[in-house]
Amino acid sequence: MILWVNGAFGSGKSTVSYELNRRIPNSFVFDPENVGYFIRKNAPRQILKDDFQDHEIWREINFSILQTISKEYSGIIIVPMTITNPQYFKEIVNKLRANGIEVNHFTLLANRETLLKRLKSRGDNENSWPAKQIDRCISALSKEMFHKHIHTDHLKLEEVITQIANESNLELKPDNRSIIKKKMDRFIIKLKQIRI
C-alpha cells in the first residue's frame, strides 16, 4: 500500500509522513523530489524547466520506482509530495492504481495564513518559491480529484496521523517519546526541508 500525502507547501506533508513512518511498523518514506534534484544536477541547464514535475521523465521515473518498490516491498510506502496538475496526478497515482497498486491519497489543506506561518517557521519568507505557490495549490487541491481532504488548520499532528491511519485501516504503534524528543525529531524534519 502507498500512502500519498499531498498538500500545499507548508501544509505539513513531510512532518506527517515521517510521523507516520515512526508509528507504522514496516514502513518507508519515498520522496519523489529526489528524482527532481537528480534531473537538475544531471541535465543541461538549457533544457531544465522551472518546475521539475514538468519533465515527463520525472513522472515516468517516479511511477517506475514506486511500482518496483510496491512489488518488492511488503510494507507501507509513504510519499510526501505536492501534485496539483491533474494530468501529472493521472500519470503517477492513477497509473499506479491501474496497475493494481493500492494508493490511499490524502490532501492536507490549510488556509493561506496558516501555510505562510508554517513556511516562515522553516525559514521561508513571503517571497520564497513555496510561498508564491500557495494560492495555486489551494485552488487546485480543493478539487474533488484530490480527495481525501484533511483540513489541518485546527488539528494537532496526532489527530492528522490518526485520521490517515484509521482511513487506511492501519494501526499506529504507541508514541512513547518524551515531549523534548518529539520536538527534536520534528525540528530535524524541518531542517531536512531546507534545500540549498
NUTORKOL-863235 format. One record per residue (C-alpha): x, y, z. Coordinates in steps of 0.001 Angstrom, whole numbers, plus 500000, padded with zeros to 6 digits. Layout:
BEGIN
u:X&v:Y&w:Z
...
//
This chain:
BEGIN
u:500000&v:500000&w:500000
u:501085&v:503547&w:499227
u:500017&v:506435&w:501442
u:500351&v:509554&w:499300
u:500363&v:512735&w:501387
u:499618&v:515713&w:499153
u:499169&v:519362&w:500081
u:500442&v:522883&w:499514
u:503957&v:523765&w:500558
u:503858&v:524270&w:504314
u:500852&v:522003&w:504805
u:502872&v:519521&w:506868
u:503362&v:516702&w:504352
u:506869&v:515790&w:505491
u:506102&v:516127&w:509200
u:503003&v:513942&w:508842
u:504828&v:511424&w:506640
u:507766&v:510940&w:508976
u:505453&v:510698&w:511994
u:503505&v:508001&w:510164
u:506793&v:506267&w:509383
u:507719&v:506245&w:513088
u:504343&v:504869&w:514085
u:503604&v:502356&w:511304
u:505692&v:499192&w:511550
u:507416&v:498113&w:508342
u:507000&v:501452&w:506560
u:509274&v:503508&w:504321
u:509261&v:507165&w:503196
u:509874&v:507698&w:499479
u:510489&v:511322&w:498422
u:509829&v:511973&w:494688
u:511600&v:515342&w:494960
u:514914&v:513483&w:494981
u:514299&v:512468&w:491367
u:513781&v:516143&w:490534
u:517079&v:517129&w:492149
u:518804&v:514312&w:490254
u:517422&v:515659&w:486959
u:518549&v:519196&w:487818
u:522078&v:518011&w:488590
u:522388&v:515722&w:485577
u:520769&v:517546&w:482653
u:521987&v:520548&w:480644
u:520785&v:523808&w:482139
u:519303&v:524838&w:478771
u:516658&v:522105&w:478871
u:515701&v:522409&w:482532
u:512173&v:523540&w:483370
u:511256&v:525812&w:486288
u:509260&v:523016&w:487923
u:510875&v:519588&w:487682
u:507419&v:517979&w:487622
u:507074&v:519408&w:484106
u:509751&v:516980&w:482941
u:507960&v:513911&w:481612
u:510878&v:511776&w:482755
u:510314&v:512906&w:486375
u:506829&v:511440&w:486254
u:507978&v:508285&w:484451
u:510830&v:507609&w:486884
u:508709&v:508149&w:489995
u:505977&v:505882&w:488640
u:508539&v:503174&w:487832
u:510308&v:503383&w:491186
u:507050&v:503290&w:493141
u:505766&v:500391&w:491064
u:509002&v:498453&w:491648
u:509100&v:499132&w:495385
u:505426&v:498184&w:495701
u:506064&v:494825&w:494036
u:509201&v:494010&w:496024
u:508469&v:495547&w:499442
u:505770&v:494123&w:501680
u:505474&v:497222&w:503869
u:503752&v:500584&w:503626
u:505270&v:503216&w:501308
u:504679&v:506806&w:502433
u:505011&v:509505&w:499768
u:505042&v:513194&w:500795
u:504600&v:515080&w:497527
u:502650&v:518038&w:496235
u:500956&v:517291&w:492923
u:498396&v:519831&w:491701
u:498364&v:519125&w:487958
u:495510&v:516677&w:487203
u:497394&v:515161&w:484251
u:500510&v:514524&w:486336
u:498339&v:513008&w:489070
u:496865&v:510626&w:486485
u:500308&v:509748&w:485131
u:501553&v:508638&w:488541
u:498774&v:507978&w:491074
u:496033&v:506771&w:488732
u:498554&v:504737&w:486700
u:499760&v:503014&w:489877
u:496153&v:502195&w:490752
u:495508&v:500920&w:487212
u:498448&v:498555&w:487716
u:496846&v:497029&w:490792
u:498669&v:499047&w:493452
u:496595&v:500346&w:496357
u:497185&v:504085&w:496731
u:495448&v:505896&w:499579
u:495722&v:509572&w:498720
u:495272&v:512347&w:501279
u:495477&v:516109&w:500768
u:496359&v:518281&w:503743
u:494506&v:521570&w:503429
u:495019&v:524798&w:505364
u:494226&v:528458&w:504814
u:496759&v:530897&w:503378
u:497695&v:532444&w:506740
u:498360&v:529046&w:508315
u:500529&v:527969&w:505380
u:502553&v:531200&w:505459
u:503099&v:530837&w:509199
u:504308&v:527265&w:508764
u:506617&v:528229&w:505901
u:508113&v:531048&w:507975
u:508784&v:528584&w:510806
u:511049&v:526625&w:508459
u:512835&v:529696&w:507110
u:510816&v:530629&w:504010
u:509615&v:534218&w:503604
u:506571&v:535532&w:501730
u:508601&v:535950&w:498537
u:510017&v:532413&w:498525
u:509101&v:529969&w:495758
u:506959&v:527792&w:498108
u:505057&v:530845&w:499401
u:504332&v:532018&w:495859
u:502706&v:528656&w:495105
u:500161&v:528826&w:497946
u:497206&v:530302&w:496036
u:497713&v:527966&w:493068
u:497936&v:524947&w:495378
u:494894&v:525879&w:497473
u:492790&v:526346&w:494335
u:493902&v:523153&w:492609
u:493960&v:520833&w:495610
u:490454&v:521726&w:496752
u:489081&v:519855&w:493724
u:487359&v:516512&w:494200
u:490012&v:514503&w:492340
u:492473&v:515335&w:495132
u:490308&v:513954&w:497970
u:490522&v:512697&w:500742
u:490821&v:516207&w:502161
u:492014&v:516803&w:505707
u:491633&v:520387&w:506959
u:494599&v:520861&w:509283
u:494270&v:524477&w:510465
u:492971&v:523442&w:513880
u:494162&v:519830&w:514060
u:497094&v:518564&w:516068
u:499642&v:516364&w:514334
u:498424&v:513325&w:516275
u:494874&v:513910&w:515003
u:496051&v:514089&w:511387
u:498104&v:510892&w:511504
u:495342&v:509087&w:513390
u:492807&v:510057&w:510712
u:495099&v:508844&w:507908
u:495797&v:505576&w:509731
u:492133&v:504972&w:510509
u:491010&v:505640&w:506938
u:493738&v:503294&w:505684
u:492904&v:500536&w:508203
u:496376&v:500760&w:509719
u:497282&v:500508&w:513374
u:499706&v:503007&w:514858
u:502320&v:501990&w:517389
u:502118&v:503908&w:520669
u:504276&v:507021&w:520765
u:506391&v:506763&w:523898
u:508777&v:509610&w:523094
u:509194&v:512466&w:525539
u:507943&v:515931&w:524571
u:511551&v:517042&w:524064
u:512316&v:514059&w:521812
u:509197&v:514753&w:519716
u:510227&v:518394&w:519278
u:513762&v:517364&w:518338
u:512510&v:514855&w:515772
u:510198&v:517439&w:514203
u:512963&v:520052&w:514147
u:515195&v:517607&w:512262
u:512433&v:517101&w:509670
u:512195&v:520893&w:509222
u:515953&v:521046&w:508684
u:515678&v:518377&w:506010
u:513237&v:520595&w:504126
u:515860&v:523295&w:503646
u:517255&v:522805&w:500142
u:520492&v:524545&w:499204
//
